[in-house]
Amino acid sequence: AIGRIYKRQGLYPRAIEAFRKSLAIMEFQPGIVETVGDCYRETHDYEWAISFYQRALQMGWENADLFFSMGNVNYLNKDFTEASAWYVRALRLDSTNAEIYYNFGNALMMQKKIQEAVVVYAQAVKIDAGQPDYFNNLALSYRELGRRAEARKVFEAGLALHPQSRLLAENYRSLLKQ
């Protein structure tokens, strides 16, 4: 319980210490093991995060959040191919999570798989039109493919929903200047 309090307060090293004490008493707690991985991710210690996530997996703990977390730490570790594989696994368990699609699209873009990224970003926008970044990245991927008309439509749709988004507005203006 104390570990969760520390985690909520953003005191990740203390949370890790408390969770590790709990694991020393009762080792088979895959949810706690996953949470320790989350804490390590928050402290930017990706190798330890991955090791705890893998430990949770070895305990049979498999869920979309864990797979998403594995994708995220691999992305942060700049292993975009591995990140993509974990995002695919996460989507098999939760195909309604727009954030997974968005992060997957980002990993695909880093691999220069732009056409695939378009499909994935479009799904993120379809699920959650409340995120201007989703529109932005979809439009930018269209632009990268030379599909300016589609990029323009996406920017305009995004700006209609998010007129306050400076990022969308700046990138839209940039597209119009080309």
Buried (B, 14 or more C-beta within 10 A) or exposed (E): EEBEEBBEEEBBEBBBBBBBEBBEEEEEBBEBBBBBBBBBBBEEBBEBBBBBBEBBBEBEBEBBBBBBBBBBBBBEBEBBEBBBBBBBBBBEBBEEBBBBBBBBBBBBBBBEBBEBBBBBBBBBBEBBBEBBBBBBBBBBBBBBBEBBEBBBEBBEBBBEBBEEBEBBBEBBEEBEEE
